[in-house]
Amino acid sequence: MKYLLPFFLFPALAFGADLLEQIDKKLNPFSTESVRQLINIEPDGTRKEFVMYMVKKDKTKVASLFLSPASDKGRATLRVDQNMWLYIPGIAKPLRIASMQSVTGGVFNNADIMQVDFGAEYKIASQKETPELYHLDLVAKTPESTYEKLRMNVDKKSLFPTSIDCIAGGIVLKTIRYLKPKDFGGGIVRPSVLETTSPLQKGFKSIIVYGSIKKRPLDNAVFTLENLSKLDDLR
């Protein structure tokens, strides 16, 4: 499946690509480590919480280690481009996983949890403005992208997204809201909370809370299948 744009949009795309790159730099500095809490909330109020240590390099390399709960401690995930794997202690070979599945359950899927730069997967098809927001329609660069389209609202002053509708087959699968901007130090300022709900999962909510994030040089060898069982050594 290919995504084609009318020729008259291409002059705008150069500006759009630059804007998307600025947004990515705000959200995802070049090379970082972070600790995040992921909370799944069910309609009856039941909560399941995970704590994860995550490292990211370049635009398309992400690895995460589960620190808690005890039943998940030691599990690790890896994403390189569109390829994703899950390592489970005691199982010799990492398992391939799909972007639309979720290793934690809840509304966030694997691609949401292991988010790479938006510019690595999407390009701006159209852009509108209001006094306070950019309204961007993004389309997938390849059929392998998790969503066909993203509808993104971006605060013009901070260049932080405020909300993103994730769309496939013409249906809004979920909305992700970016909340509570925070200064993490070292020049990193970004939303500290991501909250998502889905019209397909009534009453369910998932939240990611960044506890810390800082710049850290990382070797490419960190983002390999052989290193998944050794992620704890980085901490």
Buried (B, 14 or more C-beta within 10 A) or exposed (E): EEBEBEEEBEEBBEEBEEBBBEBBEBBBBEBBBBBBBBBBBBEEEEEBBBBBBBBBBBBBBBBBBBBEEEEBBBBBBBBBEBEBBBBBEEEEEBEEBEBEEBBBBBBBBBBBBBBBBBBBBBBBBBBEEEEEBBEBBBBBEEEEBBBBBBBBBBBEEBBBBBBBBBBBEEEBBBBBBBBEBBEBEEEBBBBBBBBBBBEEBEEBBBBBBBEBBBBBEBEEEBBBEEBBBBBEEBE
